[in-house]
């Protein structure tokens, strides 16, 4: 059998900055807070970091990135053997997968991976700027003619991924009978878990009635189906497995990764409009391990919009195709004491939009049994999956306690 190279990598430290709405703090400062916390958590010094990885780098609409490779490299005075950052990757966790490959190939020993956002403050300062600005939208405000895929959606006022993902959800509702009440269990579960997360943006109780009565954003999505923009940064250290055991913490092993895209790289021309690139990344993950979905103790699955989590549940084989609605119905199965504890920090719907790194951070928190009020206690988690992305972007990691 071909060696599974990602098993040469381990996560040895994690860090997170202050998280909140409109913090009005310098985004590089938030980024460095998370990076230094992760380095210290691993028991390392900055001088020992010889790799650096991020998504998306210093690019994107205002607030979408808090810092790029060059800024962090210089601020920490790192001496790097390898680094990378950019938009064209398999979702937000693609940078962590790249780091795993770098240490597996001997290009680096300890890679600092980071992701930071300051969307809440940016919106308050400049007015909200949607994904369209990063995808060639421009529009009237920018005086630029729309190009690429955006030229077909902007004339219909489909400015946002909320519109695009809503169409996937509508198709799933039509094909499989998924209901708004079932979809709502993702939001309700997130809010219950956020109550135990002191960093969460929203911690007040949320009822099904509250959820159903919320204003419509893009049918079938209401307000609580959409993640909460915030400011914050997250960092993880990816180390070579053979040296990871000498560090401060027991290492978290990378068992397998998923990054495949076997369909079209398109938001609206995928071959199956009830799923996304998640289908291919999830399939790849299980092709690289003997573990099965039933072995997973905790799942941290992207919820930029609630339907994406349903799609990940199917893509990762936790339920059959089209069965995610009944799987989450009532919420018991995905609760912290349920069959598959899901998004234990409150996800992005209530915890705040920290992108995929927030889910990876929480997977490590759970495996190290440091979740406090939100820790899964029905069993001691040994295996976790962290997954991020939607549309044509998706990446996931299967992690085990060392």
C-alpha positions as CSV (number, residue, x, y, z in Angstrom):
1,X,0.0,0.0,0.0
2,X,1.2,3.5,-0.8
3,X,2.3,5.4,2.3
4,X,-0.2,7.9,3.6
5,X,2.2,10.9,3.8
6,X,0.0,13.1,6.0
7,X,0.6,10.6,8.9
8,X,4.1,12.0,9.1
9,X,2.5,15.2,10.4
10,X,0.9,16.1,13.8
11,X,-0.7,19.1,15.3
12,X,1.3,20.2,18.3
13,X,-0.1,23.6,19.4
14,X,-3.1,25.8,18.9
15,X,-3.8,29.5,19.6
16,X,-6.7,31.9,19.2
17,X,-6.9,35.7,19.7
18,X,-9.7,37.7,21.2
19,X,-12.9,37.0,19.2
20,X,-15.8,39.4,19.0
21,X,-18.0,41.8,17.0
22,X,-16.3,45.1,15.9
23,X,-13.3,44.9,18.2
24,X,-11.7,47.8,16.3
25,X,-8.3,46.2,16.9
26,X,-5.5,46.1,14.3
27,X,-6.0,42.8,12.3
28,X,-2.2,42.1,12.3
29,X,-2.2,42.4,16.1
30,X,-5.0,39.8,16.3
31,X,-3.1,37.5,14.0
32,X,0.1,37.8,16.0
33,X,-1.8,37.1,19.2
34,X,-3.0,33.8,17.8
35,X,0.3,32.9,16.3
36,X,2.3,33.6,19.5
37,X,-0.2,31.7,21.5
38,X,0.0,28.6,19.2
39,X,3.8,28.7,19.3
40,X,3.8,28.8,23.1
41,X,1.2,26.2,23.3
42,X,3.5,23.8,21.5
43,X,6.3,24.6,23.8
44,X,8.3,26.2,21.0
45,X,10.1,29.5,20.4
46,X,9.5,31.6,17.3
47,X,13.1,30.8,16.2
48,X,12.1,27.1,15.8
49,X,9.3,27.9,13.3
50,X,10.7,27.2,9.8
51,X,7.4,27.0,7.9
52,X,4.4,29.3,7.4
53,X,1.1,28.7,5.7
54,X,-2.2,30.7,5.5
55,X,-5.4,31.1,3.6
56,X,-6.1,33.3,1.7
57,X,-3.0,35.6,2.2
58,X,-3.1,39.3,2.0
59,X,-6.0,39.4,-0.5
60,X,-9.8,39.5,-0.8
61,X,-12.5,42.1,0.2
62,X,-12.0,44.3,3.2
63,X,-11.9,42.2,6.4
64,X,-11.7,38.8,4.7
65,X,-8.0,38.5,5.6
66,X,-6.3,40.1,8.6
67,X,-2.7,39.4,7.5
68,X,-0.6,37.8,4.8
69,X,2.5,35.7,4.8
70,X,4.9,38.6,4.4
71,X,3.5,40.6,7.3
72,X,3.6,37.7,9.8
73,X,7.0,36.5,8.5
74,X,8.5,40.0,9.1
75,X,6.7,40.7,12.4
76,X,7.9,37.5,14.0
77,X,11.4,37.7,12.4
78,X,11.0,34.1,11.2
79,X,13.7,32.3,9.3
80,X,11.7,30.1,6.9
81,X,12.6,27.1,4.8
82,X,9.1,26.9,3.3
83,X,6.0,29.1,3.1
84,X,2.7,29.4,1.1
85,X,-0.5,31.3,1.0
86,X,-3.1,32.0,-1.6
87,X,-6.8,31.9,-2.7
88,X,-6.5,29.0,-5.1
89,X,-6.6,26.1,-2.7
90,X,-9.2,23.5,-1.7
91,X,-10.9,25.6,0.9
92,X,-9.6,27.2,4.1
93,X,-8.0,24.1,5.4
94,X,-6.0,23.6,2.2
95,X,-3.2,25.6,3.8
96,X,-3.0,23.1,6.7
97,X,-3.0,20.2,4.3
98,X,-0.1,21.9,2.4
99,X,1.7,22.2,5.8
100,X,1.2,18.5,6.4
101,X,2.8,17.8,3.0
102,X,5.7,20.2,3.7
103,X,6.7,18.5,6.9
104,X,6.1,15.0,5.4
105,X,8.5,15.9,2.6
106,X,11.1,17.3,4.9
107,X,10.7,20.9,3.7
108,X,10.0,22.1,7.3
109,X,9.9,20.8,10.8
110,X,7.4,23.1,12.5
111,X,4.9,25.1,10.3
112,X,2.8,27.9,11.7
113,X,-0.6,27.9,10.0
114,X,-2.9,30.9,10.6
115,X,-6.2,32.4,9.4
116,X,-7.5,35.8,10.6
117,X,-10.5,37.9,9.8
118,X,-11.8,41.4,10.8
119,X,-15.0,41.5,8.7
120,X,-17.2,42.9,11.5
121,X,-14.9,45.9,12.0
122,X,-14.4,46.4,8.3
123,X,-18.1,46.5,7.7
124,X,-18.5,49.1,10.4
125,X,-15.8,51.2,9.0
126,X,-16.4,50.9,5.3
127,X,-19.8,49.3,4.7
128,X,-20.3,45.6,4.0
129,X,-18.4,44.4,1.0
130,X,-19.5,41.0,-0.3
131,X,-17.8,38.1,-2.0
132,X,-18.5,39.8,-5.3
133,X,-15.6,42.2,-4.8
134,X,-13.2,39.3,-4.5
135,X,-14.6,37.5,-7.5
136,X,-14.4,40.2,-10.1
137,X,-17.8,41.8,-9.2
138,X,-16.8,45.4,-8.9
139,X,-20.3,46.6,-9.7
140,X,-21.4,50.2,-9.8
141,X,-19.5,51.2,-6.7
142,X,-16.2,50.0,-8.1
143,X,-16.8,51.2,-11.6
144,X,-15.6,47.8,-13.0
145,X,-17.4,45.6,-15.4
146,X,-18.3,42.2,-13.8
147,X,-16.3,39.3,-15.2
148,X,-16.1,35.6,-14.8
149,X,-19.0,33.8,-13.1
150,X,-20.1,37.0,-11.5
151,X,-21.3,38.4,-14.8
152,X,-24.1,35.9,-14.8
153,X,-25.2,36.3,-11.1
154,X,-24.8,40.1,-10.5
155,X,-27.6,41.1,-12.9
156,X,-30.0,39.0,-10.9
157,X,-28.8,40.5,-7.6
158,X,-27.2,37.3,-6.5
159,X,-24.3,39.1,-4.8
160,X,-23.6,36.7,-2.1
161,X,-22.8,33.1,-1.3
162,X,-26.0,33.2,0.7
163,X,-27.9,33.3,-2.6
164,X,-25.7,30.7,-4.2
165,X,-25.8,28.1,-1.4
166,X,-29.6,28.8,-0.9
167,X,-30.1,27.3,-4.4
168,X,-28.4,24.1,-3.3
169,X,-30.6,24.0,-0.2
170,X,-33.7,24.5,-2.3
171,X,-32.7,21.7,-4.6
172,X,-32.1,19.4,-1.6
173,X,-35.5,20.3,-0.2
174,X,-37.1,19.5,-3.6
175,X,-35.3,16.2,-4.2
176,X,-35.4,14.7,-0.7
177,X,-38.2,16.5,1.2
178,X,-35.8,18.2,3.6
179,X,-37.7,20.7,5.8
180,X,-37.0,24.1,7.3
181,X,-37.5,22.7,10.8
182,X,-34.9,20.0,10.1
183,X,-32.5,22.7,8.8
184,X,-33.1,24.7,11.9
185,X,-31.6,22.0,14.1
186,X,-28.1,23.0,12.9
187,X,-28.7,26.6,14.1
188,X,-30.3,25.5,17.4
189,X,-27.5,23.0,18.2
190,X,-24.9,25.6,17.5
191,X,-26.5,28.1,19.8
192,X,-26.8,25.5,22.6
193,X,-23.1,24.7,22.3
194,X,-22.1,28.4,22.1
195,X,-23.5,28.9,25.6
196,X,-20.5,27.0,26.9
197,X,-18.0,28.9,24.8
198,X,-17.0,32.2,26.4
199,X,-15.6,33.5,23.1
200,X,-18.8,32.9,21.1
201,X,-20.5,35.9,19.5
202,X,-24.1,34.7,20.3
203,X,-24.8,32.8,23.5
204,X,-28.4,33.7,24.3
205,X,-30.9,30.9,24.0
206,X,-32.5,30.3,20.6
207,X,-35.9,28.5,20.2
208,X,-37.3,26.9,17.1
209,X,-39.9,29.6,17.0
210,X,-37.2,32.3,17.1
211,X,-35.5,30.5,14.2
212,X,-38.6,30.2,12.1
213,X,-39.7,33.7,12.7
214,X,-36.4,35.3,11.8
215,X,-36.3,37.6,8.7
216,X,-35.6,35.9,5.4
217,X,-32.2,36.4,3.9
218,X,-32.4,34.1,0.8
219,X,-35.0,31.4,0.7
220,X,-34.8,29.0,2.5
221,X,-32.3,30.8,4.7
222,X,-33.3,33.1,7.5
223,X,-31.0,35.2,9.6
224,X,-30.0,32.3,11.9
225,X,-28.9,30.2,8.9
226,X,-26.1,32.6,8.2
227,X,-22.8,32.8,10.0
228,X,-21.9,35.8,12.2
229,X,-19.1,38.1,10.9
230,X,-16.6,38.8,13.6
231,X,-13.0,39.7,14.2
232,X,-10.5,37.1,15.3
233,X,-7.6,34.9,14.4
234,X,-6.7,31.2,14.8
235,X,-3.4,29.5,14.5
236,X,-2.1,25.9,14.7
237,X,1.3,24.3,14.6
238,X,1.9,21.4,12.3
239,X,5.1,19.5,13.2
240,X,6.9,16.5,11.8
241,X,5.5,13.5,13.7
242,X,8.9,12.1,14.7
243,X,9.7,15.2,16.7
244,X,6.2,16.0,17.9
245,X,6.5,13.6,20.9
246,X,9.3,15.7,22.3
247,X,7.1,18.8,22.6
248,X,4.9,20.1,25.5
249,X,1.7,18.3,24.5
250,X,0.7,14.8,23.4
251,X,0.5,15.3,19.6
252,X,-2.7,15.1,17.6
253,X,-2.0,12.8,14.7
254,X,-3.2,13.6,11.1
255,X,-4.8,10.3,10.0
256,X,-6.1,11.4,6.6
257,X,-7.0,14.4,4.6
258,X,-9.5,15.2,1.9
259,X,-9.0,17.8,-0.8
260,X,-10.4,16.3,-4.0
261,X,-12.5,18.2,-6.6
262,X,-13.7,15.7,-9.2
263,X,-16.6,17.8,-10.4
264,X,-16.5,21.2,-12.1
265,X,-14.9,24.1,-10.3
266,X,-18.1,26.1,-10.3
267,X,-20.7,27.4,-7.9
268,X,-23.6,26.8,-10.3
269,X,-22.5,24.2,-12.8
270,X,-21.7,21.3,-10.5
271,X,-23.0,17.9,-11.7
272,X,-25.2,17.4,-8.6
273,X,-26.8,20.5,-7.2
274,X,-27.7,18.9,-3.9
275,X,-24.1,18.5,-3.0
276,X,-20.8,20.4,-3.7
277,X,-17.1,19.8,-3.7
278,X,-17.7,18.4,-0.2
279,X,-18.7,15.1,-1.8
280,X,-15.3,14.6,-3.4
281,X,-13.2,15.8,-0.4
282,X,-15.2,13.5,1.9
283,X,-14.8,10.5,-0.4
284,X,-11.0,11.1,-0.6
285,X,-10.7,11.2,3.2
286,X,-12.2,7.7,3.7
287,X,-10.1,6.4,0.8
288,X,-7.0,7.2,2.8
289,X,-7.8,5.4,6.1
290,X,-9.2,2.2,7.6
291,X,-11.2,4.2,10.1
292,X,-14.9,4.7,9.2
293,X,-17.5,7.3,10.0
294,X,-18.7,5.3,13.0
295,X,-15.3,5.8,14.6
296,X,-15.6,9.5,14.8
297,X,-16.3,10.9,18.3
298,X,-16.8,14.5,17.4
299,X,-17.4,16.4,14.1
300,X,-16.6,20.0,13.5
301,X,-18.3,20.7,10.1
302,X,-18.4,24.0,8.3
303,X,-21.6,26.1,8.7
304,X,-21.0,29.3,6.8
305,X,-24.7,28.6,6.0
306,X,-26.6,25.9,7.8
307,X,-27.2,23.8,4.7
308,X,-23.5,23.3,4.2
309,X,-23.4,21.3,7.4
310,X,-26.1,19.0,6.2
311,X,-24.1,18.5,3.0
312,X,-21.0,17.7,4.9
313,X,-22.9,15.1,7.0
314,X,-23.8,13.3,3.8
315,X,-20.4,13.8,2.1
316,X,-18.6,12.3,5.1
317,X,-20.9,9.3,5.3
318,X,-22.5,10.0,8.6
319,X,-25.9,9.4,6.9
320,X,-27.0,8.4,3.4
321,X,-27.4,10.8,0.5
322,X,-30.5,12.9,1.0
323,X,-30.9,11.7,4.6
324,X,-29.3,14.6,6.5
325,X,-32.6,16.2,7.3
326,X,-34.0,13.1,9.1
327,X,-30.5,12.6,10.7
328,X,-30.6,15.9,12.5
329,X,-34.3,16.0,13.2
330,X,-35.1,16.8,16.8
331,X,-31.4,17.6,17.5
332,X,-30.7,14.7,19.8
333,X,-28.3,12.8,17.5
334,X,-26.0,15.8,17.0
335,X,-26.1,17.1,20.6
336,X,-22.9,17.0,22.8
337,X,-24.2,13.9,24.5
338,X,-25.6,12.4,21.2
339,X,-24.4,9.9,18.7
340,X,-22.3,12.5,16.8
341,X,-21.5,15.7,18.8
342,X,-21.5,18.4,16.2
343,X,-19.9,21.9,16.2
344,X,-19.3,21.9,19.9
345,X,-18.0,25.5,20.0
346,X,-21.1,26.9,18.4
347,X,-19.8,26.8,14.8
348,X,-19.8,29.9,12.9
349,X,-23.6,30.5,13.2
350,X,-23.2,31.3,16.9
351,X,-19.5,31.1,17.6
352,X,-18.5,33.6,14.9
353,X,-17.1,33.4,11.4
354,X,-13.5,32.3,12.0
355,X,-13.6,30.2,8.8
356,X,-12.3,26.7,8.7
357,X,-9.6,27.2,11.2
358,X,-12.1,27.7,14.0
359,X,-13.4,24.1,13.4
360,X,-9.9,22.7,13.4
361,X,-9.0,24.6,16.6
362,X,-12.2,23.1,18.2
363,X,-11.4,19.6,17.1
364,X,-8.0,19.9,18.8
365,X,-9.7,21.3,22.0
366,X,-12.0,18.4,22.2
367,X,-9.2,15.8,21.6
368,X,-7.2,17.4,24.3
369,X,-10.3,17.4,26.6
370,X,-10.0,21.2,27.2
371,X,-13.5,22.3,26.2
372,X,-14.7,23.2,29.7
373,X,-18.5,23.5,29.7
374,X,-18.7,22.5,26.1
375,X,-16.5,19.4,26.4
376,X,-17.9,16.1,25.1
377,X,-18.1,14.0,28.2
378,X,-20.4,11.1,27.1
379,X,-17.1,9.5,25.9
380,X,-13.5,10.6,25.8
381,X,-13.0,11.8,22.2
382,X,-10.2,9.9,20.4
383,X,-11.1,10.7,16.7
384,X,-12.3,14.0,15.3
385,X,-13.0,15.4,11.9
386,X,-12.7,19.0,10.9
387,X,-14.1,20.1,7.6
388,X,-14.4,23.5,5.8
389,X,-15.7,24.9,2.6
390,X,-18.7,25.0,0.3
391,X,-19.5,25.3,-3.4
392,X,-16.4,24.4,-5.4
393,X,-14.1,24.6,-2.3
394,X,-13.7,21.9,0.3
395,X,-11.1,20.3,2.5
396,X,-11.1,18.1,5.6
397,X,-8.8,16.4,8.1
398,X,-9.3,13.3,10.2
399,X,-7.5,13.6,13.5
400,X,-6.6,11.1,16.3
401,X,-5.1,11.5,19.7
402,X,-1.5,10.6,19.8
